[in-house]
Amino acid sequence: MSELQTFTAFCREANGEGTTWIQAVTAMDIDNAREAAELACAAAWGYKDVVCIGLAKGDITIEFWED
């Protein structure tokens, strides 16, 4: 059985508007991480249609981000 892994997810509204949501999520694999990220982003922002635009392995520290 696989163990939970941490991924840092990057999501945004599917229409490309708005800013990028960045958050660590835990999942068994990359496919589940993508799904978890989209659900968490939608819940956090109250949107119905979000897409995961990137995943980084591990919980990373972003020193600077300009969206």
DSSP file (Angstrom, degrees, kcal/mol; ACC not computed):
  #  RESIDUE AA STRUCTURE BP1 BP2  ACC     N-H-->O    O-->H-N    N-H-->O    O-->H-N    TCO  KAPPA ALPHA  PHI   PSI    X-CA   Y-CA   Z-CA
    1    1 A M              0   0    0      0, 0.0     2,-0.1     0, 0.0     0, 0.0   0.000 360.0 360.0 360.0 139.2    0.0    0.0    0.0
    2    2 A S        -     0   0    0      1,-0.1     2,-0.2     3,-0.0    27,-0.1  -0.412 360.0-127.7 -76.5 152.7    1.3    3.5   -0.9
    3    3 A E        -     0   0    0     25,-0.1     2,-0.1    -2,-0.1    24,-0.1  -0.639  33.1 -90.3 -95.5 158.3    1.8    6.1    1.8
    4    4 A L        -     0   0    0     -2,-0.2     2,-0.3    22,-0.1    24,-0.2  -0.458  45.5-161.9 -65.6 139.0    0.4    9.6    1.7
    5    5 A Q  E     -A   27   0A   0     22,-3.2    22,-2.2    -2,-0.1     2,-0.5  -0.866  15.1-122.3-120.2 155.4    2.7   12.1    0.0
    6    6 A T  E     +A   26   0A   0     -2,-0.3    52,-3.1    20,-0.2     2,-0.4  -0.852  29.5 178.5-100.5 134.7    2.8   15.9    0.1
    7    7 A F  E     -AB  25  57A   0     18,-2.9    18,-3.1    -2,-0.5     2,-0.6  -0.976  26.5-134.7-129.2 144.2    2.5   17.9   -3.0
    8    8 A T  E     -AB  24  56A   0     48,-2.9    48,-2.7    -2,-0.4     2,-0.3  -0.915  31.8-156.2 -98.0 122.4    2.4   21.7   -3.5
    9    9 A A  E     -AB  23  55A   0     14,-3.2    14,-1.8    -2,-0.6     2,-0.5  -0.731  15.3-158.7-106.0 147.8   -0.5   22.4   -5.8
   10   10 A F  E     +AB  22  54A   0     44,-2.5    43,-3.0    -2,-0.3    44,-1.2  -0.986  25.7 165.2-124.0 116.2   -1.0   25.4   -8.1
   11   11 A C  E     +AB  21  52A   0     10,-2.6    10,-3.1    -2,-0.5     2,-0.3  -0.876  10.0 169.2-130.8 161.3   -4.7   26.0   -9.2
   12   12 A R  E     - B   0  51A   0     39,-2.0    39,-2.7    -2,-0.3     8,-0.1  -0.962  48.0 -63.5-157.6 172.9   -6.8   28.7  -10.7
   13   13 A E  E >   - B   0  50A   0      4,-0.7     3,-2.1     6,-0.4    37,-0.3  -0.356  47.3-122.9 -60.7 143.2  -10.2   29.3  -12.2
   14   14 A A  T 3  S+     0   0    0     35,-2.6    -1,-0.1     1,-0.3    36,-0.1   0.777 110.8  61.2 -61.1 -26.8  -10.7   27.3  -15.3
   15   15 A N  T 3  S-     0   0    0     34,-0.4    -1,-0.3     2,-0.1     3,-0.1   0.480 113.9-116.8 -81.0  -0.2  -11.4   30.4  -17.3
   16   16 A G  S <  S+     0   0    0     -3,-2.1    -2,-0.1     1,-0.3     2,-0.1   0.445  72.4 128.9  83.3  -0.6   -7.9   31.7  -16.5
   17   17 A E        +     0   0    0     -5,-0.0    -4,-0.7     2,-0.0    -1,-0.3  -0.402  50.2  21.6 -83.6 164.3   -9.1   34.7  -14.5
   18   18 A G  S    S-     0   0    0     -6,-0.1     2,-0.1    -2,-0.1    -6,-0.0  -0.227  94.0 -52.0  80.1-168.0   -8.0   35.6  -11.1
   19   19 A T        -     0   0    0      1,-0.1     2,-0.5    -2,-0.0    -6,-0.4  -0.297  58.2 -89.0 -99.8-176.8   -4.9   34.7   -9.2
   20   20 A T        -     0   0    0     -8,-0.1     2,-0.5    -2,-0.1    -8,-0.2  -0.849  28.8-142.2-101.9 131.3   -3.2   31.4   -8.5
   21   21 A W  E     -A   11   0A   0    -10,-3.1   -10,-2.6    -2,-0.5     2,-0.5  -0.790  19.6-171.1 -88.2 127.9   -4.0   29.4   -5.4
   22   22 A I  E     +A   10   0A   0     -2,-0.5     2,-0.3   -12,-0.2   -12,-0.2  -0.987  19.6 142.5-126.6 124.3   -0.9   27.7   -3.9
   23   23 A Q  E     -A    9   0A   0    -14,-1.8   -14,-3.2    -2,-0.5     2,-0.3  -0.990  47.9-110.1-159.0 147.4   -1.3   25.1   -1.2
   24   24 A A  E     -A    8   0A   0     -2,-0.3     2,-0.3   -16,-0.3   -16,-0.3  -0.655  37.2-178.2 -79.1 138.3    0.2   21.9    0.1
   25   25 A V  E     -A    7   0A   0    -18,-3.1   -18,-2.9    -2,-0.3     2,-0.4  -0.945  18.7-136.1-131.4 154.9   -2.1   18.8   -0.3
   26   26 A T  E     +A    6   0A   0     -2,-0.3     2,-0.3   -20,-0.2   -20,-0.2  -0.923  35.0 146.2-113.7 141.6   -1.6   15.2    0.7
   27   27 A A  E     -A    5   0A   0    -22,-2.2   -22,-3.2    -2,-0.4     3,-0.1  -0.973  55.1-110.6-162.1 166.7   -2.5   12.3   -1.5
   28   28 A M  S    S-     0   0    0     -2,-0.3     2,-0.3   -24,-0.2   -25,-0.1   0.802  96.2  -5.4 -75.4 -31.0   -1.5    8.7   -2.4
   29   29 A D  S  > S-     0   0    0    -24,-0.1     4,-2.1   -27,-0.1     5,-0.2  -0.913  81.7 -86.8-155.3 177.9   -0.3    9.7   -5.9
   30   30 A I  H  > S+     0   0    0     -2,-0.3     4,-2.2     1,-0.2     5,-0.2   0.858 121.3  53.6 -65.5 -37.1   -0.2   12.5   -8.4
   31   31 A D  H  > S+     0   0    0      1,-0.2     4,-1.8     2,-0.2    -1,-0.2   0.923 112.4  44.2 -64.6 -43.0   -3.7   11.9   -9.8
   32   32 A N  H  > S+     0   0    0      2,-0.2     4,-2.6     1,-0.2    -2,-0.2   0.834 110.7  55.9 -69.5 -32.0   -5.3   12.0   -6.4
   33   33 A A  H  X S+     0   0    0     -4,-2.1     4,-2.6     2,-0.2    -2,-0.2   0.907 106.3  50.5 -65.1 -41.4   -3.2   15.1   -5.5
   34   34 A R  H  X S+     0   0    0     -4,-2.2     4,-2.2     2,-0.2    -2,-0.2   0.934 112.9  45.5 -61.9 -46.1   -4.6   16.9   -8.6
   35   35 A E  H  X S+     0   0    0     -4,-1.8     4,-2.2     1,-0.2    -2,-0.2   0.916 113.4  49.6 -63.6 -43.9   -8.2   16.0   -7.6
   36   36 A A  H  X S+     0   0    0     -4,-2.6     4,-2.5     1,-0.2    -2,-0.2   0.895 110.8  50.9 -62.3 -40.2   -7.6   17.0   -3.9
   37   37 A A  H  X S+     0   0    0     -4,-2.6     4,-2.7     2,-0.2     5,-0.2   0.923 109.8  48.4 -64.6 -45.1   -6.1   20.3   -5.0
   38   38 A E  H  X S+     0   0    0     -4,-2.2     4,-2.3     1,-0.2    -1,-0.2   0.902 113.6  47.3 -64.2 -40.4   -9.0   21.2   -7.2
   39   39 A L  H  X S+     0   0    0     -4,-2.2     4,-2.2     2,-0.2    -2,-0.2   0.919 114.1  46.9 -66.0 -43.5  -11.5   20.3   -4.5
   40   40 A A  H  X S+     0   0    0     -4,-2.5     4,-2.6     2,-0.2    -2,-0.2   0.905 113.3  48.4 -66.2 -41.7   -9.6   22.3   -1.9
   41   41 A C  H  X S+     0   0    0     -4,-2.7     4,-2.5     2,-0.2     6,-0.3   0.934 111.5  49.5 -63.8 -46.6   -9.2   25.3   -4.1
   42   42 A A  H  X>S+     0   0    0     -4,-2.3     4,-1.9    -5,-0.2     5,-0.9   0.903 114.0  46.2 -60.1 -41.5  -12.9   25.3   -5.1
   43   43 A A  H  <5S+     0   0    0     -4,-2.2    -1,-0.2     2,-0.2    -2,-0.2   0.909 113.3  48.8 -68.0 -41.7  -13.9   25.1   -1.5
   44   44 A A  H  <5S+     0   0    0     -4,-2.6    -2,-0.2     1,-0.2    -1,-0.2   0.884 123.7  30.4 -66.4 -39.0  -11.5   27.8   -0.4
   45   45 A W  H  <5S-     0   0    0     -4,-2.5    -1,-0.2    -5,-0.2    -2,-0.2   0.606 102.9-122.4 -97.8 -13.7  -12.5   30.3   -3.0
   46   46 A G  T  <5 +     0   0    0     -4,-1.9     2,-0.2    -5,-0.3    -3,-0.2   0.732  64.0 139.8  77.6  22.0  -16.1   29.2   -3.5
   47   47 A Y      < -     0   0    0     -5,-0.9    -1,-0.3    -6,-0.3     3,-0.2  -0.651  45.2-156.5 -97.1 156.2  -15.6   28.5   -7.2
   48   48 A K  S    S+     0   0    0     -2,-0.2     2,-0.6     1,-0.2    -1,-0.1   0.721  82.0  48.9 -98.9 -27.0  -17.2   25.6   -9.1
   49   49 A D        +     0   0    0     -7,-0.1   -35,-2.6     2,-0.0   -34,-0.4  -0.837  67.9 146.0-125.2  95.0  -14.7   25.3  -12.0
   50   50 A V  E     -B   13   0A   0     -2,-0.6     2,-0.4   -37,-0.3   -37,-0.2  -0.877  27.7-152.9-123.1 157.7  -11.0   25.3  -11.1
   51   51 A V  E     -B   12   0A   0    -39,-2.7   -39,-2.0    -2,-0.3     2,-0.7  -0.975  19.4-124.7-129.7 145.5   -8.1   23.5  -12.7
   52   52 A C  E     -B   11   0A   0     -2,-0.4   -41,-0.3   -41,-0.2     3,-0.1  -0.803  26.0-178.6 -85.2 119.8   -4.8   22.3  -11.2
   53   53 A I  E     +     0   0A   0    -43,-3.0     2,-0.3    -2,-0.7   -42,-0.2   0.455  62.6   1.8-102.0  -2.5   -2.1   23.9  -13.4
   54   54 A G  E     -B   10   0A   0    -44,-1.2   -44,-2.5   -20,-0.1     2,-0.4  -0.908  51.2-157.5-177.5 151.8    0.9   22.4  -11.6
   55   55 A L  E     -B    9   0A   0     -2,-0.3     2,-0.4   -46,-0.2   -46,-0.2  -0.999   7.6-164.2-136.6 134.1    2.1   20.1   -8.8
   56   56 A A  E     -B    8   0A   0    -48,-2.7   -48,-2.9    -2,-0.4     2,-0.4  -0.944  30.2-113.9-113.9 140.6    5.5   20.1   -7.1
   57   57 A K  E    S+B    7   0A   0     -2,-0.4   -50,-0.3   -50,-0.2     2,-0.1  -0.597  81.4   8.4 -75.4 127.4    6.6   17.1   -5.0
   58   58 A G  S    S-     0   0    0    -52,-3.1     2,-0.8    -2,-0.4   -50,-0.3  -0.208 101.5 -61.8  95.7 172.4    6.8   17.9   -1.4
   59   59 A D        -     0   0    0    -52,-0.1     2,-0.2   -35,-0.1    -2,-0.1  -0.866  64.7-169.9 -96.3 106.6    5.9   21.0    0.7
   60   60 A I        -     0   0    0     -2,-0.8     2,-0.6    -4,-0.1    -2,-0.1  -0.542  22.3-126.0-100.1 161.8    8.0   23.7   -0.8
   61   61 A T        -     0   0    0     -2,-0.2     2,-0.7     0, 0.0    -2,-0.0  -0.940  17.7-153.2-106.9 121.2    8.7   27.3    0.3
   62   62 A I        -     0   0    0     -2,-0.6     3,-0.1     1,-0.2    -2,-0.0  -0.850   8.6-172.0 -94.6 117.8    8.0   29.9   -2.3
   63   63 A E  S    S+     0   0    0     -2,-0.7     2,-0.3     1,-0.3    -1,-0.2   0.792  70.8   6.7 -80.1 -30.2   10.2   32.9   -1.6
   64   64 A F        +     0   0    0      2,-0.0     2,-0.3     0, 0.0    -1,-0.3  -0.976  60.4 175.6-155.5 139.7    8.6   35.2   -4.2
   65   65 A W        -     0   0    0     -2,-0.3     2,-0.5    -3,-0.1    -3,-0.0  -0.958   5.5-176.0-147.2 127.4    5.6   35.0   -6.5
   66   66 A E              0   0    0     -2,-0.3    -2,-0.0     1,-0.1     0, 0.0  -0.947 360.0 360.0-126.1 110.0    4.2   37.7   -8.7
   67   67 A D              0   0    0     -2,-0.5    -1,-0.1   -47,-0.1     0, 0.0   0.414 360.0 360.0 -96.7 360.0    1.0   36.7  -10.4
